[in-house]
Amino acid sequence: VVVVVNDGKAVLAGGFTQGYDFRVVCVILMTALGGLLCAVMLKFAGATHGCFSTALSIILTSLLSHTLVGDFEMDWLFGVGTGVAVLASLLFSLGPPELRRPL
């Protein structure tokens, strides 16, 4: 609705996707992929895994943004956060440790 009100004439003249370039398409595809990954995780694994899925989706989007588009500079803090998120996902997937009872 906002597009029609603000830019209705331009959309009619040039189409809805006028001005889209490689970067815009990459952002749209990365956002869609992240949403699909989160939906699959929520459907098959539950809410807790969904949170990890969201974290991994953000990491994947950042890495793809750095690689394909080149508009994201990774620093050491991003590396630490990525490592913590991946480690937390792996530890959670292992489950709680089995408790051994003394003989």
Kinemage of the C-alpha trace (Angstrom):
@kinemage 1
@onewidth
@group {chain A} dominant
@subgroup {mainchain}
@vectorlist {calphas} color= white
{ca val a 1} P 0.000 0.000 0.000
{ca val a 2} L 2.801 2.407 0.883
{ca val a 3} L 4.543 1.745 -2.445
{ca val a 4} L 1.389 2.582 -4.369
{ca val a 5} L 0.798 5.775 -2.389
{ca asn a 6} L 4.376 7.069 -2.462
{ca asp a 7} L 5.702 5.756 -5.776
{ca gly a 8} L 2.659 4.589 -7.707
{ca lys a 9} L 3.546 6.392 -10.942
{ca ala a 10} L 7.139 5.141 -10.923
{ca val a 11} L 6.008 1.556 -10.248
{ca leu a 12} L 3.518 1.717 -13.101
{ca ala a 13} L 6.162 3.126 -15.433
{ca gly a 14} L 9.174 0.981 -14.515
{ca gly a 15} L 7.781 -2.004 -12.627
{ca phe a 16} L 8.091 -3.080 -9.009
{ca thr a 17} L 11.655 -4.348 -9.283
{ca gln a 18} L 13.165 -1.272 -10.911
{ca gly a 19} L 16.536 -0.408 -9.457
{ca tyr a 20} L 17.194 -3.917 -8.138
{ca asp a 21} L 20.825 -4.908 -8.522
{ca phe a 22} L 22.939 -7.863 -7.437
{ca arg a 23} L 23.188 -6.656 -3.826
{ca val a 24} L 19.435 -6.256 -3.428
{ca val a 25} L 18.772 -9.719 -4.837
{ca cys a 26} L 21.428 -11.214 -2.513
{ca val a 27} L 19.846 -9.578 0.526
{ca ile a 28} L 16.391 -10.810 -0.464
{ca leu a 29} L 17.640 -14.369 -1.030
{ca met a 30} L 19.658 -14.458 2.202
{ca thr a 31} L 16.701 -13.204 4.225
{ca ala a 32} L 14.386 -15.748 2.614
{ca leu a 33} L 16.877 -18.569 3.232
{ca gly a 34} L 17.258 -17.567 6.871
{ca gly a 35} L 13.499 -17.504 7.349
{ca leu a 36} L 13.100 -20.914 5.748
{ca leu a 37} L 15.835 -22.376 7.938
{ca cys a 38} L 14.132 -21.033 11.051
{ca ala a 39} L 10.754 -22.382 9.941
{ca val a 40} L 12.179 -25.850 9.320
{ca met a 41} L 13.904 -25.875 12.702
{ca leu a 42} L 10.751 -24.786 14.531
{ca lys a 43} L 8.686 -27.414 12.728
{ca phe a 44} L 10.979 -30.366 13.287
{ca ala a 45} L 13.065 -29.538 16.355
{ca gly a 46} L 11.207 -27.181 18.700
{ca ala a 47} L 11.599 -23.686 20.055
{ca thr a 48} L 15.009 -24.081 21.688
{ca his a 49} L 16.563 -25.366 18.499
{ca gly a 50} L 14.754 -22.526 16.750
{ca cys a 51} L 16.752 -20.031 18.776
{ca phe a 52} L 19.965 -21.740 17.741
{ca ser a 53} L 18.708 -21.778 14.169
{ca thr a 54} L 18.166 -18.030 14.322
{ca ala a 55} L 21.706 -17.507 15.625
{ca leu a 56} L 23.190 -19.714 12.906
{ca ser a 57} L 21.063 -17.954 10.300
{ca ile a 58} L 22.479 -14.595 11.362
{ca ile a 59} L 26.002 -16.022 11.153
{ca leu a 60} L 25.334 -17.498 7.717
{ca thr a 61} L 23.849 -14.238 6.474
{ca ser a 62} L 26.853 -12.305 7.760
{ca leu a 63} L 29.311 -14.688 6.116
{ca leu a 64} L 27.444 -14.590 2.809
{ca ser a 65} L 27.223 -10.815 3.030
{ca his a 66} L 30.980 -10.620 3.555
{ca thr a 67} L 31.727 -13.092 0.754
{ca leu a 68} L 29.220 -12.141 -1.946
{ca val a 69} L 28.445 -8.492 -1.338
{ca gly a 70} L 31.522 -7.307 0.534
{ca asp a 71} L 29.702 -4.860 2.778
{ca phe a 72} L 30.457 -6.532 6.119
{ca glu a 73} L 33.830 -6.471 7.848
{ca met a 74} L 34.408 -9.320 10.266
{ca asp a 75} L 36.415 -8.624 13.408
{ca trp a 76} L 37.575 -10.728 16.341
{ca leu a 77} L 34.351 -10.130 18.264
{ca phe a 78} L 32.309 -11.606 15.406
{ca gly a 79} L 34.614 -14.631 15.441
{ca val a 80} L 34.151 -15.103 19.181
{ca gly a 81} L 30.381 -14.750 18.910
{ca thr a 82} L 30.253 -17.181 16.007
{ca gly a 83} L 32.316 -19.701 17.921
{ca val a 84} L 30.134 -19.414 21.011
{ca ala a 85} L 26.916 -19.805 19.005
{ca val a 86} L 28.188 -22.862 17.130
{ca leu a 87} L 29.593 -24.426 20.314
{ca ala a 88} L 26.318 -23.828 22.158
{ca ser a 89} L 24.380 -25.475 19.338
{ca leu a 90} L 26.680 -28.491 19.357
{ca leu a 91} L 26.598 -28.858 23.131
{ca phe a 92} L 22.822 -28.593 23.211
{ca ser a 93} L 22.461 -31.233 20.518
{ca leu a 94} L 24.532 -33.683 22.592
{ca gly a 95} L 21.970 -33.537 25.393
{ca pro a 96} L 22.569 -33.676 29.123
{ca pro a 97} L 25.362 -35.948 30.329
{ca glu a 98} L 24.378 -39.275 31.787
{ca leu a 99} L 24.782 -39.386 35.528
{ca arg a 100} L 26.693 -42.346 36.880
{ca arg a 101} L 25.604 -43.669 40.202
{ca pro a 102} L 28.263 -45.014 42.521
{ca leu a 103} L 28.261 -48.769 43.141
